[in-house]
Amino acid sequence: MSKKYDAIVIGSGSNGIAAAIRLQEKGLKTAIFEQAAVPGGATKTQELTLPGFKHDVGSAIMPLGLASPFFKDLPLEQYGLEWIFPEIAYAHPFEDGTAYGCYKDINSTAAQLGEDEKAYLDLIGPLLDNWDKLGKDLLGPLGIPDHPMAFMKFGIKALPSAKIIVDKYFKNDRSKAFFYGSAAHSTLPMNTLASASFGLVLTTSAHKFNWPFPKGGAGNFVHALTEHYKSLGGEIFCDTWVEDIRDLPNAYAYLFDLTPRQLLKIKGLNFSSLYRQRLESYKYGAGVFKMDWALSEPIPFTNEKCRKAATVHLGFTKEEIENSEKGIHEKNMTKTPYVLIAQHSPFDPSRAPEGKHTAWAYIHVPNGSTEDFTEIIENQIERAAPGFKDTILERSTMNTVALEQFDPNLVGGDINGGKQDITQLFTRPVARISPYSTPDPRVYICSSSTPPGGGVHGMCGFHAAEKTLKDHFKELL
Ligand SMILES: Cc1cc2nc3c(=O)[nH]c(=O)nc-3n(C[C@H](O)[C@H](O)[C@H](O)COP(=O)(O)OP(=O)(O)OC[C@H]3O[C@@H](n4cnc5c(N)ncnc54)[C@H](O)[C@@H]3O)c2cc1C
């Protein structure tokens, strides 16, 4: 039977678009169907507060967008993508007004840590030296690594909890809090197995790539991706909610940029009851409470390093971060949570009207929480930047329900498409030889619910596309 398309992608997040580009560039005829009015999923820029203030609704800082083995070779600059590199990748302030900064130069970074200088170099140095070998193995499904020795050495440091790693390497509590700042991106408690892996990968990527972001907003990254896709002949249909695969045009393969709970609601899929059960038991992680501000001036951080970094991790002591990330999972939030801040406008004036500024932040909260954490977040920022509240012209808040309404993949406010603990890190959504395929030979999963998980890197989409090519279009490989 003739098919209208070779493959159809449902959902236009960064992974959906990556999958579609990969298939289209192999000469296939593809289309993307997206329920929202514009493509991009959780990678979008909007005026959330006042006219002229451009805020990233979801992803804001994209070291893996630049570093992704798939995205890095696409001609995105041709479509207006410009990366902005802050002087310091991220900063971590302490209560007494001092701060550590993560510089691209590992030695300058380590030198701030005093007695822990050598330990920092021992922990991160070998990973930085081996990044070019490790990158592809880390951003893919579990399999035989291309560089087994480098991968094994990484695994020894990455599998334990962040707490075990900081206690093993560092003497000073500030060095421990500094590492936790990256490890806490995992949304896992610091004593959870494999939470160290996030700290290691993100810290190393800061030294390698300096945590850049797209000029004008994250939406410009998606714009460049979609323009490239369309230039290859790809088609995108927005405002199209897919609820039954039989409503879609005929195709050999359908790649869903959806999480398991959403996929289970799609009608017409030939899934076994065992596979359905396994998808039903997929675990979602903590949610986030997200804030954006229009400001009269940049965040008035006391410490200069925080003013020179686009990302700031707030967690004034090691215990504060430990208690914050543990409390979320026990539904016992602390009043001094770990706060992740991004400030673009000091480095990219196009984000706000002349002389004005934007700021972006979130904290981790229990999945599905509807509590308002505005005061708690603003109080935390005041500790590092006294006078911050006086600079606020307008604020926008999104609890977990608002986030899920914005993008249905953010189930209960989970921004990573599912919990990223040791049981789901490499084998998401279920342990199969290929986690991208399903028992229905037409159906693939390409969202962040597959390896390597959350983040704007497109590698879930790339690997799902590769599996599709292998199964249906082997001659093109
Ligand atoms: C607040 C927040 C902050 C973040 N910060 C960062 C960051 O700084 N750096 C970073 O790298 N990552 C960050 N992330 C994570 C990153 O945005 C995600 O990991 C990434 O967007 C996942 O891409 P995806 O393609 O898997 O899914 P998504 O981007 O969620 O896209 C899924 C798409 O599928 C569509 N869809 C769903 N159901 C249907 C349906 N039935 N029919 C049609 N379409 C459908 C949705 O509308 C959506 O467009 C953040 C996320 C959030 C929410």
The ligand as a Gaussian input file, in Angstrom:
#p B3LYP/6-31G(d) Opt

LIG

0 1
 C       11.025000      25.111000      33.400000
 C       11.985000      24.270000      32.612000
 C       13.347000      24.583000      32.614000
 C       14.246000      23.817000      31.870000
 N       15.556000      24.215000      31.805000
 C       16.401000      23.584000      30.955000
 C       17.673000      24.138000      30.667000
 O       18.012000      25.232000      31.138000
 N       18.495000      23.448000      29.830000
 C       18.112000      22.273000      29.238000
 O       18.896000      21.674000      28.476000
 N       16.882000      21.727000      29.471000
 C       16.016000      22.379000      30.298000
 N       14.744000      21.903000      30.480000
 C       14.394000      20.560000      29.951000
 C       14.103000      20.557000      28.466000
 O       13.283000      21.635000      28.117000
 C       13.411000      19.225000      28.102000
 O       14.213000      18.149000      28.522000
 C       13.190000      19.139000      26.589000
 O       12.286000      20.143000      26.194000
 C       12.653000      17.766000      26.208000
 O       12.340000      17.780000      24.833000
 P       11.273000      16.764000      24.240000
 O       11.290000      16.947000      22.772000
 O       11.542000      15.406000      24.777000
 O        9.842000      17.189000      24.858000
 P        9.056000      18.562000      24.853000
 O        9.956000      19.715000      24.651000
 O        8.252000      18.551000      26.101000
 O        8.090000      18.463000      23.584000
 C        6.982000      17.583000      23.501000
 C        6.006000      18.136000      22.482000
 O        4.978000      17.181000      22.243000
 C        3.754000      17.891000      22.098000
 N        2.630000      16.985000      22.360000
 C        2.365000      16.352000      23.513000
 N        1.269000      15.581000      23.384000
 C        0.845000      15.730000      22.095000
 C       -0.239000      15.175000      21.353000
 N       -1.099000      14.276000      21.873000
 N       -0.400000      15.568000      20.063000
 C        0.461000      16.451000      19.489000
 N        1.518000      16.993000      20.158000
 C        1.703000      16.627000      21.440000
 C        3.877000      18.998000      23.129000
 O        2.961000      20.064000      22.880000
 C        5.336000      19.417000      22.958000
 O        5.462000      20.419000      21.967000
 C       13.794000      22.673000      31.158000
 C       12.430000      22.374000      31.129000
 C       11.529000      23.183000      31.830000
 C       10.058000      22.899000      31.740000

